[in-house]
Structure formats: structure tokens, C-alpha cells
């Protein structure tokens, strides 16, 4: 589980959520520079992050969290954590092309962005379904996944 040498951006996601896995698939397909790494919230990488940051959401019963988390570890070892809609914006900002422009949604007040995010997150299994087990990366994707 080696991190990229200078900077790493890790997307922590609910590994059994179809919507969350769809978002990860979306990111993997578009991240041609391979700047992003991924780890399910049900795995040991997220557990280790929670040791350092106990304020982060626990996976709920059934192993799910209602909040995506993105960490950005900088060259000097600093760690920045993004939650909910900010986590989605941080992940999209790493993509090439126009995807970074979605950062402009930051002008929408966070309470509105996160309100919509949380309604979708609470209902995602009903709306999009769920898997019995966490996502397994393809052989080509294996280096991108930490758990």
C-alpha cells in the first residue's frame, strides 16, 4: 500500500454502494494521470485514517457511511480532509479537462450542497441498490486501490 511519493489524494467510499462504486468507476475512467487512489470505508486504510481523525464518520451498521471522505496528503506530509459535497468537489478537481470547473459549485452555500448530498446518501441503497461485497478492482486498476 505505497502512496505516490510526493502527493496523494485518496477517495474513501462505501464499498457496497452501487452509487459510490459508480462514482469511483467514473473517476477511474477519467483520471488518465492516475492522481487518485481509492479505499473502501470498510477497509483497514480507512480504519487507520479514523485513528488519526476520530471525528470521521464510522461506517454505519451494515458497513456503510452516509458521507464520502477525500484526503489530500501534500508533499510536506500535511493532511487535508474533505467531507460530503466538498469531498466530491475535491475528487473532481483532480480530473483533467473541464471537470475541475465543477469546483465552482463551491459558490453554493455548503449547507445547501451538503443537504442535497445527505438526502441522496441516506437513500442511496433504495435508489441505486447495494452489493453483497465490496468492489474488487480489475487487474488494471489494482495499483489504484489501497484495500
C-alpha positions as CSV (number, residue, x, y, z in Angstrom):
1,X,0.0,0.0,0.0
2,X,2.6,2.6,-1.1
3,X,1.4,6.1,-1.6
4,X,2.6,8.2,-4.5
5,X,5.9,9.7,-3.5
6,X,5.1,13.4,-3.4
7,X,1.3,13.9,-3.0
8,X,-1.6,11.6,-2.7
9,X,-5.3,12.1,-3.0
10,X,-7.4,9.2,-1.6
11,X,-11.2,8.8,-2.2
12,X,-12.8,6.8,0.6
13,X,-16.1,5.3,-0.4
14,X,-18.8,2.9,0.7
15,X,-17.6,-0.3,-0.9
16,X,-21.0,-1.9,-1.2
17,X,-23.0,1.1,-2.5
18,X,-23.8,1.0,-6.2
19,X,-23.9,4.8,-6.5
20,X,-20.5,5.1,-4.7
21,X,-18.9,2.5,-6.9
22,X,-20.4,4.2,-10.0
23,X,-18.7,7.4,-8.9
24,X,-15.4,5.6,-8.4
25,X,-15.8,4.0,-11.9
26,X,-16.4,7.5,-13.3
27,X,-13.2,8.8,-11.6
28,X,-11.1,5.9,-12.7
29,X,-12.1,6.2,-16.3
30,X,-11.3,9.9,-16.4
31,X,-8.2,10.1,-14.3
32,X,-5.7,9.5,-17.0
33,X,-2.8,10.9,-14.9
34,X,-3.7,8.4,-12.1
35,X,-3.6,11.1,-9.4
36,X,-6.4,9.5,-7.4
37,X,-6.3,6.4,-5.1
38,X,-9.3,4.6,-3.6
39,X,-10.1,2.7,-0.4
40,X,-13.4,1.4,0.8
41,X,-14.6,2.7,4.2
42,X,-15.0,-0.9,5.3
43,X,-11.2,-1.5,4.9
44,X,-8.1,-1.1,7.1
45,X,-6.9,2.1,5.3
46,X,-10.0,4.0,6.4
47,X,-9.7,2.5,9.9
48,X,-6.2,3.8,10.1
49,X,-7.4,7.2,9.0
50,X,-10.0,7.2,11.7
51,X,-7.3,6.5,14.3
52,X,-5.7,9.8,13.3
53,X,-9.0,11.6,12.8
54,X,-11.6,10.0,15.2
55,X,-14.2,12.7,14.2
56,X,-14.6,11.0,10.8
57,X,-17.9,9.0,10.3
58,X,-17.9,5.4,11.3
59,X,-19.3,3.0,8.7
60,X,-22.9,2.5,9.9
61,X,-24.4,-0.8,10.7
62,X,-24.2,-2.9,7.5
63,X,-20.8,-1.3,6.9
64,X,-21.9,2.0,5.3
65,X,-21.3,5.6,5.9
66,X,-23.5,8.4,4.7
67,X,-20.5,10.5,3.8
68,X,-17.7,10.2,1.3
69,X,-14.3,11.4,2.5
70,X,-11.4,12.6,0.5
71,X,-7.9,13.1,1.9
72,X,-5.2,15.1,0.3
73,X,-1.7,14.4,1.6
74,X,0.7,17.1,0.5
75,X,4.4,16.9,-0.3
76,X,5.4,18.1,3.2
77,X,3.2,15.4,4.9
78,X,0.2,17.7,5.7
79,X,-3.2,16.1,5.5
80,X,-6.4,17.9,4.4
81,X,-9.7,16.1,4.8
82,X,-12.8,16.9,2.8
83,X,-16.3,15.6,3.6
84,X,-19.6,15.1,1.8
85,X,-20.1,17.6,-1.2
86,X,-16.6,19.0,-0.6
87,X,-15.2,15.5,-1.0
88,X,-16.9,15.1,-4.3
89,X,-15.6,18.5,-5.5
90,X,-12.1,17.7,-4.3
91,X,-12.0,14.4,-6.3
92,X,-13.4,16.1,-9.4
93,X,-10.8,18.8,-9.2
94,X,-8.1,16.2,-9.8
95,X,-9.6,15.2,-13.2
96,X,-8.2,16.7,-16.4
97,X,-10.3,19.0,-18.7
98,X,-13.4,20.8,-17.6
99,X,-14.3,18.6,-14.6
100,X,-12.3,20.9,-12.3
101,X,-14.8,23.6,-13.2
102,X,-17.3,21.8,-11.0
103,X,-15.4,23.3,-8.1
104,X,-17.4,26.4,-8.9
105,X,-20.3,24.7,-7.1
106,X,-18.4,26.0,-4.1
107,X,-20.3,29.3,-4.5
108,X,-23.4,27.4,-3.5
109,X,-23.6,27.5,0.3
110,X,-22.3,24.4,1.9
111,X,-25.5,23.8,3.9
112,X,-27.4,23.6,0.7
113,X,-24.9,21.4,-1.1
114,X,-24.5,19.1,1.9
115,X,-28.2,19.0,2.4
116,X,-28.8,17.6,-1.1
117,X,-25.8,15.3,-0.7
118,X,-27.1,13.9,2.6
119,X,-30.6,13.2,1.3
120,X,-29.2,11.2,-1.6
121,X,-26.7,9.5,0.7
122,X,-29.4,8.4,3.2
123,X,-31.5,7.0,0.3
124,X,-28.8,5.6,-2.0
125,X,-29.4,1.9,-1.3
126,X,-33.1,2.4,-2.1
127,X,-32.4,4.4,-5.2
128,X,-29.4,2.7,-6.6
129,X,-29.1,-0.7,-4.8
130,X,-26.2,-2.3,-3.0
131,X,-23.7,-5.1,-3.5
132,X,-23.2,-8.0,-1.2
133,X,-19.5,-7.4,-1.0
134,X,-17.1,-4.6,-1.6
135,X,-15.9,-3.7,-5.1
136,X,-12.9,-5.7,-6.4
137,X,-10.7,-3.7,-8.7
138,X,-9.8,-5.2,-12.1
139,X,-6.1,-6.2,-12.6
140,X,-5.5,-3.0,-14.4
141,X,-7.0,-1.0,-11.5
142,X,-5.3,-2.9,-8.7
143,X,-2.5,-0.3,-8.2
144,X,-5.1,2.4,-7.7
145,X,-6.8,0.7,-4.7
146,X,-5.3,0.6,-1.3
147,X,-7.5,-2.1,0.2
